[in-house]
Amino acid sequence: MAESFKPLIKARVREFIIPPINDGLVLGKDAPIGCLAIRRALELLMVPSFEQVAIDDDVISDILVRASLLRRVTKDRLVEFVLKRIKPLMGPEEVLHLELSVEVLLEDDAL
C-alpha cells in the first residue's frame, strides 16, 4: 500500500530593503559578480557612497565599504580585520555582507 504524503512548503518573505547593503561587502576573487558591477548597481539604488578597497590576496579581491565608516577607521585597519577575521570564513567564490560596529573613544585634556 503506497503511503500518501503532502509536501510542505515554507517561505520567509521580507520587504526588499534599500539599501541592500548595510555597511559593506567582501568579494571573493572568483565571485560570480565583480566589484565594478556591484558599485554601479549601488549607485543606481542608493545615495550613500561606498568606497572600494582592493586587496591583493588569494581569496579576497575587494571590500566595498560605506565611505562614512572610513572616517572612523583606516583602510589599513579594515583590511587587517577582514583578512584576519573574515577571510577564514569564506571561499573565493563568495560575496559576504558586512555589518560593522566601529566605536571611537575620544578624550580631550583641555576640558
WOURMO-V938991 format. One record per helix or strand. SS is the DSSP state (hx for helix, st for strand). FROM is the first residue (numbers start at 1). LEN is the number of residues. Records with the same first field share a line. If there is no record, write none. Layout:
# WOURMO-V938991
SS: FROM-LEN / FROM-LEN
This chain:
# WOURMO-V938991
st: 24-5 / 50-5 / 60-7 / 95-4
hx: 35-11 / 67-5 / 75-15
